[in-house]
């Protein structure tokens, strides 16, 4: 990433945070990183990894382009967390009735697709 691109990323991230009225710690919760990491990005000390860069671009896109609010973003993260928890539960050895689980796995796949398409569409 070029220096100018990183500079605009910081500006857009700050603009999106200000639009939502959220703190560094709230953004850190949304992006599943530490507050110190967000602070280092905003100061230009550290650049996000490729995975985190995708999260930052998605955050900026959802706030500045799609006009989602903080509650919308929290809801999307909750959907992803629930889908992951259910998926882990269903994959346990003691819960292995495929005929009953097929519909649940299909539901989880649909929920993941919806949430990821909103979270990671740039």
C-alpha positions as CSV (number, residue, x, y, z in Angstrom):
1,X,0.0,0.0,0.0
2,X,1.4,3.4,-1.0
3,X,1.8,6.2,1.5
4,X,-1.0,8.2,0.0
5,X,-3.4,5.3,0.1
6,X,-2.6,4.6,3.7
7,X,-3.2,8.3,4.5
8,X,-6.6,8.3,2.9
9,X,-7.5,5.1,4.7
10,X,-6.8,6.8,8.0
11,X,-8.9,9.8,7.0
12,X,-11.8,7.6,5.9
13,X,-11.6,5.5,9.0
14,X,-11.6,8.6,11.2
15,X,-14.5,10.1,9.2
16,X,-16.5,6.9,9.6
17,X,-15.8,6.8,13.3
18,X,-16.9,10.4,13.7
19,X,-20.0,9.8,11.7
20,X,-21.0,7.0,14.0
21,X,-19.8,8.8,17.1
22,X,-17.8,5.7,18.2
23,X,-14.6,5.5,20.2
24,X,-11.4,3.6,19.3
25,X,-12.4,0.8,21.7
26,X,-15.9,0.5,20.0
27,X,-14.2,0.3,16.6
28,X,-11.8,-2.3,17.9
29,X,-14.7,-4.4,19.1
30,X,-16.4,-4.2,15.7
31,X,-13.2,-5.2,13.8
32,X,-12.2,-7.8,16.4
33,X,-8.8,-6.2,17.1
34,X,-7.3,-4.5,20.1
35,X,-7.7,-0.8,20.9
36,X,-3.9,-0.4,20.7
37,X,-4.0,-1.8,17.2
38,X,-6.6,0.7,16.1
39,X,-4.6,3.5,17.7
40,X,-1.4,2.4,15.9
41,X,-3.2,2.5,12.6
42,X,-4.7,5.9,13.2
43,X,-1.3,7.3,14.2
44,X,0.2,5.8,11.1
45,X,2.7,3.7,13.1
46,X,1.4,0.4,11.8
47,X,-0.5,-0.7,8.7
48,X,-3.3,-3.3,8.9
49,X,-2.6,-6.8,7.8
50,X,-4.3,-8.0,4.6
51,X,-7.2,-9.5,6.6
52,X,-7.6,-6.5,8.8
53,X,-7.4,-4.2,5.7
54,X,-10.4,-6.0,4.3
55,X,-12.3,-5.4,7.6
56,X,-11.3,-1.7,7.6
57,X,-12.4,-1.2,4.0
58,X,-15.7,-3.0,4.7
59,X,-16.3,-0.8,7.8
60,X,-15.6,2.4,5.8
61,X,-17.9,1.1,2.9
62,X,-20.7,0.2,5.2
63,X,-20.6,3.5,7.1
64,X,-19.8,6.0,4.4
65,X,-21.4,4.3,1.3
66,X,-24.2,2.2,2.8
67,X,-25.0,4.5,5.7
68,X,-25.3,1.7,8.2
69,X,-25.3,2.8,11.8
70,X,-23.5,1.4,14.8
71,X,-26.4,-0.8,15.8
72,X,-26.5,-2.3,12.3
73,X,-22.8,-3.1,12.5
74,X,-23.2,-4.7,15.9
75,X,-26.1,-6.8,14.7
76,X,-24.1,-8.1,11.8
77,X,-21.2,-9.0,14.1
78,X,-23.7,-10.8,16.4
79,X,-25.1,-12.8,13.5
80,X,-21.6,-13.9,12.5
81,X,-20.8,-14.9,16.1
82,X,-24.0,-16.9,16.5
83,X,-23.4,-18.6,13.2
84,X,-19.8,-19.6,14.3
85,X,-21.0,-20.8,17.7
86,X,-23.8,-22.9,16.2
87,X,-21.4,-24.3,13.6
88,X,-18.9,-25.3,16.3
89,X,-21.7,-26.9,18.3
90,X,-23.0,-28.9,15.4
91,X,-19.6,-30.2,14.5
92,X,-19.1,-31.8,17.9
93,X,-18.9,-35.6,17.9
94,X,-21.7,-36.0,20.4
95,X,-24.1,-34.1,18.1
96,X,-24.0,-36.2,14.9
97,X,-27.5,-36.8,13.6
98,X,-27.0,-35.6,10.0
99,X,-30.7,-35.8,9.1
100,X,-31.5,-33.3,11.8
101,X,-28.5,-31.1,11.2
102,X,-28.7,-30.6,7.5
103,X,-31.3,-27.8,7.6
104,X,-29.3,-26.1,10.4
105,X,-26.1,-26.2,8.4
106,X,-27.9,-24.8,5.4
107,X,-29.3,-22.0,7.6
108,X,-25.9,-21.2,8.9
109,X,-24.4,-21.1,5.4
110,X,-27.1,-18.6,4.3
111,X,-26.6,-16.4,7.4
112,X,-22.8,-16.4,6.8
113,X,-23.3,-15.4,3.2
114,X,-25.6,-12.6,4.1
115,X,-23.4,-11.3,7.0
116,X,-20.1,-11.6,5.0
117,X,-21.6,-9.9,1.9
118,X,-22.6,-7.0,4.1
119,X,-19.4,-6.9,6.1
120,X,-16.8,-7.6,3.4
121,X,-18.3,-6.0,0.3
122,X,-16.1,-3.2,-0.9
